Amino acid sequence: MKHYDFLIIGFGQAGRPLASQMVAQGKTAAIVEQDPMMYGGTCINVGCVPTKTMISDAHQHLNFEEVMARRNKVTSILREGSANNVKNSGMDLYLAKAHFVSNKVVELTSENETIQVTADIIVINTGAKSRVLPIKGLLETKNVVDSTGLQALKKQPETLGIIGGGNIGLEMTHLFTQMGTKVTIFEHGSRILSRMDDEFSELAQTYMEEDGVTFKFNAGVESVKNQGDQVILTADGKDYLFDVVMYAAGRVPNTDGLGLENTDIELTERGGIKVDDYCQTTVENIYALGDVRGEMQFTYISYDDYRIVYSHLMGENKFSLSKRQNIPTATFINPTLASIGITEKTAKEQGLPYKANSLKVENTLRAYITNNSRGLIKVIVNKETDAILGATIFSEAAHEIINQLKMAMDHDIPYTYLKDQIFTHPTMSENLNNVFNF
C-alpha cells in the first residue's frame, strides 16, 4: 500500500496549488482524477473559462463553428498545461476513481487495476455536478442536456429551451441568443434574479426580451420527450418544440461514489461536506475544498479555500471561513451584472440607517462613446458611518469595477473617498464619482 504525505481527490482549482506548495517543501503528493477531460477542474474545462470565451467570441460575431473551435482549443491548452504542471512538479497523477475504504485508506480503481493508498493529509476537491430535476424523461431524452452538454453540441440549435432562469441559464441564454438561436426560458419563480432589487430583475428581463428571449414564469415543467431529433417540452399542460433543451437548476456537491459512508466524515443538510473554520472535515487531517462543501460555487472561492488550508497547515491561520467577507459576484449577460454586499431591500428589512442612489448608464459619458446605453448602477451606504453596504453594477466592465468596491469595503473606506477619487477618463469607473455623490 503506497503512502503519501498529501492525497488530493479531484483535480480542481484548490487542490493542485496546495499540493504544489507541499511538494516544494519536500513532501510527497498525488492527485486523483477520474476523467482526463477534467484535468484542471471545472473552471477551465466546462465552467468559467470556456463559457466566457464563447460569450466573448459571440460578441465579436464569430459563428457557431468558430466559437466552438476556439472554446475547444482554449480548454485543450489549459487542460494539457495543468496535467503537465502536475507531472513535472514531481507529483503522481492517477487517472482513477477514488473510494474511501476507511478514514485514511482510499481505493483507486482504474481501467487496469485497483490499488489502495494512504496519506497523512487528504483533500477532497471533487467539485459539483448539475442538479437533476424530477422531470419525466429528463435523462432519457435525446438532445436534453445540462450546461456541459450544451458546450459539446456539434450543430447550433435554431431553438433552445432552458429550464431554469438562474445564473447558468441566463448566461447560456445570452450566449446562444448572440449567435442567433431563439431561446425560451422556463422559470419556476415569478421573475429572474430574485435576490436582486426589483429594478435590476425587471431591467435584465427587458434587455433579454429586446434581444429576442421569451420567458415563461411560474412554469411547471412536467416532461420532455423526443419527436424525431427534436424535443417536446410540456409545461403546465402545453407542449413546446425545441431543437435542444437544457436544464439549469443549479449544481450540487459531487460526493457520489466517494464512499464517505465508510468514514466519519459528516455532510450538511444541503449535502455538502461539513467543515470547520479551516475547511477541515469531521475527520482530522481530511479537508474539503471548493464546490463539494455545498457553499458558494465560484472558482475564486475554491482558490481562497486553498489559502485557508495552506495557512492553517503552516500554523499561521491567516485566513479562515469566518474572516471571508464581501464576496463579489458577476453574471455575464448583456451588459454584465455584478453585485456585492446587501441590496436596498435587505437594508430596509434590517432597519439599517441607509441611503441609496442610482445612476442610469444612459446618462454617462461612456454610454455615448460606446453607443451602449444599457445599464444601471446602484449603491447603498450607511448614512451615519459612511460605510459602503452594497452595490449592484449592471453595465459595461461591471465585473472589473465591482472589485474596486470590494477593496473599499474590506478596508472600511468610506463612500466619500470614491466620490472624490480621481479616475481615468472616459471610463465606467469614473461613474463611481457620480453615483456616490449623495
Sequence and secondary structure as in RCSB ss.txt:
>XXXX:A:sequence
MKHYDFLIIGFGQAGRPLASQMVAQGKTAAIVEQDPMMYGGTCINVGCVPTKTMISDAHQHLNFEEVMARRNKVT
SILREGSANNVKNSGMDLYLAKAHFVSNKVVELTSENETIQVTADIIVINTGAKSRVLPIKGLLETKNVVDSTGL
QALKKQPETLGIIGGGNIGLEMTHLFTQMGTKVTIFEHGSRILSRMDDEFSELAQTYMEEDGVTFKFNAGVESVK
NQGDQVILTADGKDYLFDVVMYAAGRVPNTDGLGLENTDIELTERGGIKVDDYCQTTVENIYALGDVRGEMQFTY
ISYDDYRIVYSHLMGENKFSLSKRQNIPTATFINPTLASIGITEKTAKEQGLPYKANSLKVENTLRAYITNNSRG
LIKVIVNKETDAILGATIFSEAAHEIINQLKMAMDHDIPYTYLKDQIFTHPTMSENLNNVFNF
>XXXX:A:secstr
 EEEEEEEES  TTHHHHHHHHHHTT  EEEEES GGGTT HHHHTSHHHHHHHHHHHHTT  HHHHHHHHHHHH
HHHHHHHHHHHHHTT EEEESEEEESSSSEEEEE SS EEEEEEEEEEE   EEE     BTTTTSTTEE HHHH
TT SS  SEEEEE  SHHHHHHHHHHHHTT EEEEE SSSSSSTTS HHHHHHHHHHHHHTT EEETT  EEEEE
EETTEEEEEETTEEEEESEEEE   EEE  TTS GGGSS  B TTSSB   TTSB SSTTEEE GGGGSS   HH
HHHHHHHHHHHHHTT     TTT     EEE SSS EEEEE  HHHHHHTT  EEEEEEEGGGSHHHHHHT    
EEEEEEETTT  EEEEEEESTTHHHHHHHHHHHHHTT  HHHHHT    SSSSTTHHHHHT  
